[in-house]
Amino acid sequence: MISRAKVHATGVAARWALLGAAALLTACSSTMEANEGRFLGFIRPYRMDVVQGNVVTKEQVAVVRPGMTREQVRDILGSPMLTDPFHADRWDYVFTIRRQGTDSQRRSIVARFNGNVLERLEVPEGLPSETEFVASIVPVGRSGEPRVLELNEAQRKALPVPPKPEPTGLQPPAGAARSYPPLEPQ
């Protein structure tokens, strides 16, 4: 038969083990935050890129004018991320992006309508242009320089010219080889 003292000692030991594990996990969390998402200073866990919403740039906002219809605004800015049935005269364009190697971004643009006509567009300060946005999402490589996403003109000219396909002498099919009777009598 097991004594009460042994059961109590086992329960206390289990509580101390649980408390120690919680403290260790907390320490690991703070260690990751202090090392820019790295665990123990050198291990970086994989984090999925999360992109949500519509990218709205200065160029798009410059085209939108009060007096436009909902369809015209949708053609320029895209479908809104949030449309509330209780606030039918408000469209919310929310954009967030979290990518490893770049800063997180969040922007919210509100389009206010009066019936079917745009009344005003509420745009935050510092809305990027298209080129500024692309530059902000390019991850920085190990050297600290942004990765190059496009070839320059000299690199394009240095590319080999693809060979022209050789003629095979085969003729493409010229339609059905056999005729079929009509489906309905005439």
N, C-alpha and C positions, 0 to 999 in steps of 0.2 A: 504494500500500500504506500502511496506517495504522500509525504507529509505536506502540511500547509506551507511550511517554510521553504521547501523546494519549489513549490508552485509559485509562491510570491517572488522568490529569487529569479526564477525563469521569466516571469512577467516583467520584473524590473530590468533584467538584462535585455529583453526584447525592446522595451521602451528606450533604453540607452542606445541600442543599435539603430533604432528608427530615428532618434534624434541626431545621431552621428551622421547617418546617411543624408538627412535633410540638410545638415550643416555643410556636408561635402558638396551636395548639388548646388547649394547657394553659392559656395565659394567658386565652383566651376562657372556659374553664370556670371559672376562679377569678373572672373578672369577673362572670359570671352569678351565682355564689354570693354574691358581695359585694353585689349589687344586688337581692336577693330574687327571683331567677329571671328577671331582666331582662338582656338582652344589650346591652352598651355603655350601660347606664343607662336606656335609654328603650324598647327593643324587648322585648316580652314574648312569647315563643313560646307557641303553644297547647299546653296539656297536658290530656289527657283525664282526666276524673274516673274514679277507680278505687274502686269499692265492692265489698267481698267479705265474705261471711259473713252472720251473723244479728245484727241489732241487738237486744241484750238490755238492758232498762231496769230500774230499781229496782222499778217496779210489777209487772213480770213475775216478778222474783226473789222478791218478797214473797208471791206466790201459791204458789210451789213449796215443798213440804214433804217432809221425809224420810218414806218409806213409800209415796209415789206410785209408780205403775207407769211403765214406759217410755213407754207410749202417752199417759198423762196429762202427763208431762214434755214429750213431743213436741208435744202439743196447745198447751201454754202457750209454750214457748220456740222451737218450730219444729224442723225436722230439724237434727241436729248437722252441722257442717261436716266434722268428722273422726270417723270410727269406725274403730278399728284392730282387725283380726281377731285380733291377738295379745294385745290388751287389751280384751276384749269388755265388761268392766265399766266402761269409761270412755268418755264422750262429751265431745268438745271443741267448744265454741261459740267460734269465733274471728271477730272482726269487725275489719276495717281499712277506712279511707277516706282517700283522698288527693284533695282538691279544691283547685283554684286559688282563692286568696283566703281559705282557711281553714287551720287547723293540721291536720296529719295525726293520725289517731287509730288506736289499736290496743288491743283488749281481748280477753282470753281467759278464758272461764268453763268450768270442768270439772265435769261431773256424774259422780259415782261411784255405781255400782249394786252390789248384792249379789243376783245372779240377775236377777230382773225388777223388783226394788224399789229405789227411790232411797235410797242410804245418806246421801249428803251432797252439797252443792253448794258448790264452791269459787269464791267471787266476789271479784274484786279490789276494793281500796279505791277510793272515788271513782267508783263506777258512777253514771252520770247518770240522772236521771228523764227521762221522755219529752220534757217541755218543755225541759229543759236540753240534751238531745241535739239537738233541732231548732234551738235557739238557737246551738249550737256549729257547725252545718253551714251556717248561712246565710252566704253570702259577703258580705264587706264591700264596699260600693260605693266609688266614687272619692271621695266626700265623707267617708269614714271611718265613716259610719253604716250599720248593717245594712239590707239591702233589705227592704222590707215585703212579706210574703207573703200577707197577709190584709187585707180591707177592714174598717174599723171600722164601728160601727153607723150613724154619720152618713153615711158614704160609701155604705153599702148603701141607705139611704133616699133618697139623691140619685140613684140609678140610675133610668133611665126604665123604666116598666112596659111589658113586651112586649105588643104588640097581640093581641087575641083573634082566632083564625082565623075567617074568614067562612064561613058554610055554603055549600057548592057545589051542593047539591041532588042530588048523585049518591048512589045507594044502594050500599053495599058489596055485593060478590058474595054470593049466598045459597047457595053450594054448587055442586055439579056441575050443569051445564045438561043433561047427557044421562046416561042410565043405561046401565050396561054389563052384559052377561050374566055370570053367575057363572063363575068359572074352572074349577070342577069340577062335573060333573053331579050332581044331587041325587037 
